[in-house]
Amino acid sequence: MTFPGFLPADLRFLSDLAAHNDRDWFTANRATYDDRLKPALAALITDTTAACAARGLALAGDPAKSQFRLHRDTRFSKDKSPYKTHVAAVLTRGGGKMSPGMAYIHIEPEGGSRVTEASFDYDSIDPLDPSTHPGARLSEAPSSSSGLTGGGEIPDLENAHGRGPFVSAGFYLYDRKNSERVRRAIAADPDAWLEVEAALASRGLRLAPGMAVKRMPKGYEAHAGGPLEPALKRLQWYARRPLTGAEIASPNLPDTLADFVADMRPLLHFGWAALD
């Protein structure tokens, strides 16, 4: 199957699921998900893998294994809504869902749903799904009491979930040893890292905060106040690009995604070199 684009009727299934997030509604309407959304996402994975290969990018995905499940993990969550209201997939170098260095594809209706302090539950974080991570949320300055903004937004400088479709690429690292390897590489070759940041900036891209720590990590205090401080405080290094409704409806979406990943090549190569 060649990727046909995500049809408005199929995306409406996700909007309706957000309004009727229960098993009875899903069971009665799941044919749209099983027969159209899942196959379209599988085709997108296949075609984007081919588009990446054509650009010499070492990222690939499996049509079935690279998709995230629609069911939420509610075991430790106060929010017992059984389903996510988006579909998502990853392309990685190593094949695993959280293999270091990835492209994450997040598909939901344009505009999405508003994520607020009242609607976000930290117990709902799924380590294998970047869209559930607090480091992928929008913020300004966190409040002292809740860690959220005064307006009730989830803390982060990048809008990654709840506002529409997007693609991101980089390193969602949860092993502190891997984060430390990247930090060491940044400190060891500041010029190479600043070239990475400049290359991304020239393409209109900037790094997300990446679950940044408040204080300079131990051993890097000498860089406080310098140009490397923001990078050294991060635990993750990635950037994102919002997708429009027209883009996700287009059969050319695989090329759009692969072009973004190509723009992210300097970061991917720097991170892989650090981890390897």
N, C-alpha and C positions, 0 to 999 in steps of 0.2 A: 504494500500500500504506500503510495506517495502521499506526503503530507498535504492535506487539502486546505488547511486553515481551520481555525476554530469558528464554527458557525454561531451566529447570534443565538439561535435556538438552543444550541448546546450550552453556551455560557449562561443562558437564562436558567438552565437546570441548577447551576451553582448559586445564582441569586435566590431561586426558590428554595434551595436547600438551606440557605442562611435563614430564611423566614420560617421554614418548617423542618428544623433540625431534629428529627425523630425517626425511629426505625420504621414505623408504619408508613410515613410519607416516602421514605427512601425505597422501601420494598415495592411500593406501588409505582414508583417512577424510575427505578434503577436502570431500566432498559436504555435510557439516554446515556447514562454513564457507561454501562457495559458495552453497548453497541456503537457508540460514537465518540465519547470523550476519551476513554481508555485507548481505543485503536488510533485515534488521532494523535494522542500523546506518544504512543509507541512509534508511529510513523515520524513524528517530530524528532524523537531520539535518534532514529536510524538516519534520517536525512541530515540532521545537524552533525552527527558523527562523520558522515561523508563530507560535509562542507568543511568541517575542521581538518579532516585528513587532506583535503585539497589545498588547504592553506598551511600545511606542515605543522599542525597543532596536535600535540600528543594527548588529546582528550577524546574519550569515546564512551558510549553507553550501550547497555543492553535494553532492547525494547520492553522487556518485562521486568528485569531485576533493577533497572535504574529508576523506575517509577516509585514514588512514595505512596504508601497505602492511604486510602481516604479516611479510614477509621482513626479517630483520635485515641491516644492512650489516656484513659480517664481514671486509672487506678488511684492516683494520688492527687487528683484534681477536684476542686470544688465545682467546677463547670463540668457537668456530665453530658454535655452535647456530644453525641456519638460520632459526628462527622466533621472533617475539615470542609471549608467552603472554597477550596482551591484545589487544583491538581498541580503536581510538581515532579521534577525529575532532576537528575544530576548526570554530568559527564565528568569522568575522572581519568587520571593517568593510570592508576593501579587497579581500577575495576570496582573497588568497594565504595559504598555510598559516602563514606567520610574519608576516603583516601586523600591525603594532603594535596591540595591544589585541585580545584574543581571549578566547573561552571554549574550554577544552580539556576534552573528555569522554573518560574512561578507564574502560573496562569490562573487568573480570576477575572471577573468582569471589570471593565474599566471603572475606576472609582472605588471599587471594593466596599468594605465595611469599616466603619470607624472603630479603631481599637483604643480603648480608654482605660483609666485606672480601674473602673468598675467592671469592665469586661475582660481584663487580662488577668490570668491566674498563673503565677510563677510555677505552681506545681504542674502546669500543663506542658512544660518545656519537654520536647522530645529531642534527645541528643543527636538523632539521625536526621532531623528535619530543620534546616536553618531558619525556616519561616517562623518557628515557634521560639526562637532565641531572643532574649531581651536585648542582645547586642544588635538586633536587626530592626529596632524600632525608632520612632521619631521622638525627638525631645528638644527641649531648650535646657534650662538649668533645673536639675532635680531639686525637689523640696527636701528639707532636712528630715522630715518625719517619715515620709513614705518612700523616698528615693525616686518619686515621680515628679513631673513638672507641676507647677501651680495650676495649670489648666487641665491636669489629669491625663496628659499624654505619656506614652511609654518612653523611657529615656533613651535617646540616641540622636545623632545628628543626621542619620540617613533613614529615609522612609522605605522600608522593605516589605511590609506586610500590612494588609488591611486597607490599602489605597489603590490597588490595581495591579496589573501584571508587570513583571520585571525580570531581568536576568542579572545575575551577579557572578563574579569570578574572583578567585584568589584562595586564601587559606583560612578556613574555619578550624582553627586548631584548639583542641581541648586537652591535649597532652602537654603539660607544662614544659616537658623536656623539649618538645618540638618548638614551642614558642621561644624557649631560651636559645635554641639553635638559630632561629631567625634573628633574634636580638643580637646574638654574638656576631652574626654575619654583617648586620647593619653597622655595629660599632667598629668592626674590623676594617670595613671599606666604606667609609662615609660617602665618598665621591660616587661610588657605584650605586648606593642607595638613593642619593639625591638625584642621580640621573634617572632612576626608576620613577621617582615622584614627578620629575620634570616631563618625562615621556608621557605619563598618564595625564598630567595637566594640559599638555599640548593637544590631547585628544578630548579635552573637556571632562576628564574623569578625576575624581578625588577619592581618597580612601575613606571608608566608614570608620567610626571611632574604634570598632573592634574590641569591645569589652575592655576599654582602657582602664588601667589602675590609676588611682589618684596621685600616688607618690612614685618618684623614680625608683625603678627596681634596684635591688641591692647590687652593687658593683658597677652601676651606670650613673652614679651621682654626678660625676664630672661633666655629664652631658646636660645637666639641668639648665634650662634657659637657652639652650642651643638649638640648632635646626633639626637635630635628631630626636629631641625630647618627645614630640608626639608619636613618632614611630616606635620608640623604645618603650613607651607606656602601653602600647597595644598588646593584646593577647591574640588578636586575629588581624589579618591584613587582606582586605578585599574591597572591591568597589562594585557599584551596581549601576544599571541603566534601566530607567522605566521603559515600558513598552506601551504603545498606543493600541487602541481597539482595532485600528486599521492594520497595524503590524501583525497582531496575533490572528487576525482573520485572513491574512495573506498566505498563499503557498510559498512565498519568498521568506517566511519567518526563519527557516534554517540558515539562510545566508545572513540575515540580520543578526542572529545569535552568534554565528561563527565570526562575523566581522567584529563584533564586540570582543569576543575572546581573543582575536588577533590583536586588538588594541591593548589587551591586558597581558600580552606576551612578556613584556619586560618584567612585570611583577611575578608572573608564574615561573619564569626562568631563574630569577633571583631566589625565590623561595625554594624551588627544587634543588638548586645548587647548595643552598644552606642546609637543607635536610638530608641530601645525599652525602 
